[in-house]
Amino acid sequence: MPIAFEQVSYSYSAPAKKKRGKKAAEIPAVGDAPALGQTDADIAPCAADATNAAASNAPRPLWGNPEGKTWALCNITFTLEDGEFLGIAGHTGSGKSTLIQHMNGLIHPTSGRVLVDGVDIADKKAAAAARSNVGVVFQYPEHQLFAATVYDDVAFGPRNMGLGSDEVDARVRESLAQVSLDFDDICDKSPFELSGGQQRRVAFAGVLAMRPTKLILDEPVAGLDPAARNDFLKLISELHEGGLTVVMVSHTMDDLARYCDRILVLKEGLLFALGTPEEVFSRASELREIGLGVPSAQKLANDLKDAGIGLNGRLYDTASLADALAALYRGAEGKPVSLDGEGETRTAARTGGGKEEPCPK
Ligand SMILES: Nc1ncnc2c1ncn2[C@@H]1O[C@H](COP(=O)(O)OP(=O)(O)OP(=O)(O)O)[C@@H](O)[C@H]1O
């Protein structure tokens, strides 16, 4: 079930749309859905081509939240495909959280439409169906734990779906196992006796117990120590490999480069870039201009390029950079390049002109 955004704009201060589920032809332009207190000049419509909107000089609504005049999202059009791992990046306040809240109908576009499997989720029934398929894990989900025991917390969603106790029990066991928590050890404990990392796992389990087909994660590893971060990213990657569509908001470009099939970048509520990590991170200088970095491996590759050490390909992750450097070091990339600044090339010094030196005994 793909999720399609069609020219979605969202204002926190605009009056809610009265009629839900309008046909495409009846969708009001952004300028037809004024925020409270806005003048016509404030709400000039977005540029027609959303992907180029950020680059164009076309007038567009005010972004941010000055005196209640705000468009948190402006003219967003893209489709989240089944089975993909989509990363969402953008500076603080660029609209990332607002965007993901549209994916399960938690909020509805001020103008434009969100279609799940072709059905507009402005319709209440469609939104309810979407909600059962799309699990959202908000920032610091452990803050939302509430029940007296881990069991009751994880069981809350399935019970709310009206499932029988056997099915609820099966789902609690299954989802705790998915997040590597031992059912017998943990089910009767209070969630508040657990470590922060364990609490976050319980919160994840609560969402997984609803058996969503899509998992939307808002900065899922924020505030975790390095070991817990890696464990969580591994868990998310495994869930994706198991068939879940994953959307992950993150400020860490290395994580986005490593795990995502595509990355969507927001700038001031506009869709600034959408593409594979390689495509997005090839725009390093533009990303820098909007306050975003590139992965550390990409930065190193760019620095090497500036120092005259050109590597093949547009590199962006540690593994591909390491491969290219190793190939260069072995002389497999053609012309040998000095990596130690001593005049003689490393390749020549090490190989004695092409032959591998034996290992020291
Ligand atoms: N409840 C709200 N009421 C009014 N304005 C809001 C509300 N929530 C967010 N905004 C505004 O909407 C814009 C987008 O906010 P959003 O939280 O979606 O950004 P974000 O990219 O997720 O930011 P961050 O990286 O800091 O989490 C910002 O200008 C923000 O001030």
The ligand as a MOL file (V3000), in Angstrom:
LIG
                    3D

  0  0  0     0  0            999 V3000
M  V30 BEGIN CTAB
M  V30 COUNTS 31 33 0 0 0
M  V30 BEGIN ATOM
M  V30 1 N 1.7540 22.4700 17.3680 0
M  V30 2 C 2.2750 23.4560 16.6290 0
M  V30 3 N 1.6710 24.6540 16.5660 0
M  V30 4 C 2.1660 25.6510 15.7840 0
M  V30 5 N 3.2750 25.5420 15.0280 0
M  V30 6 C 3.9230 24.3690 15.0570 0
M  V30 7 C 3.4710 23.2580 15.8600 0
M  V30 8 N 4.3160 22.2250 15.6910 0
M  V30 9 C 5.2660 22.6600 14.8260 0
M  V30 10 N 5.0370 23.9310 14.4550 0
M  V30 11 C 5.8510 24.7310 13.5230 0
M  V30 12 O 5.8410 24.0570 12.2640 0
M  V30 13 C 7.1380 24.0790 11.6740 0
M  V30 14 C 7.6090 22.6400 11.4170 0
M  V30 15 O 7.7540 21.9640 12.6870 0
M  V30 16 P 8.1710 20.4400 12.7850 0
M  V30 17 O 8.0730 20.0550 14.2190 0
M  V30 18 O 7.3980 19.6520 11.7990 0
M  V30 19 O 9.7050 20.5190 12.3350 0
M  V30 20 P 10.8610 19.4040 12.4490 0
M  V30 21 O 11.5890 19.4490 11.1690 0
M  V30 22 O 10.2830 18.1120 12.8840 0
M  V30 23 O 11.7650 20.0190 13.6080 0
M  V30 24 P 12.7940 19.2740 14.6290 0
M  V30 25 O 13.9350 18.7660 13.8270 0
M  V30 26 O 13.1920 20.3980 15.5320 0
M  V30 27 O 12.0180 18.1840 15.3480 0
M  V30 28 C 8.0310 24.8680 12.6390 0
M  V30 29 O 8.0610 26.1990 12.2120 0
M  V30 30 C 7.2970 24.7670 13.9600 0
M  V30 31 O 7.5390 25.8980 14.7600 0
M  V30 END ATOM
M  V30 BEGIN BOND
M  V30 1 1 1 2
M  V30 2 1 2 3
M  V30 3 2 2 7
M  V30 4 2 3 4
M  V30 5 1 4 5
M  V30 6 2 5 6
M  V30 7 1 6 7
M  V30 8 1 6 10
M  V30 9 1 7 8
M  V30 10 2 8 9
M  V30 11 1 9 10
M  V30 12 1 10 11
M  V30 13 1 11 12
M  V30 14 1 11 30
M  V30 15 1 12 13
M  V30 16 1 13 14
M  V30 17 1 13 28
M  V30 18 1 14 15
M  V30 19 1 15 16
M  V30 20 2 16 17
M  V30 21 1 16 18
M  V30 22 1 16 19
M  V30 23 1 19 20
M  V30 24 2 20 21
M  V30 25 1 20 22
M  V30 26 1 20 23
M  V30 27 1 23 24
M  V30 28 2 24 25
M  V30 29 1 24 26
M  V30 30 1 24 27
M  V30 31 1 28 29
M  V30 32 1 28 30
M  V30 33 1 30 31
M  V30 END BOND
M  V30 END CTAB
M  END
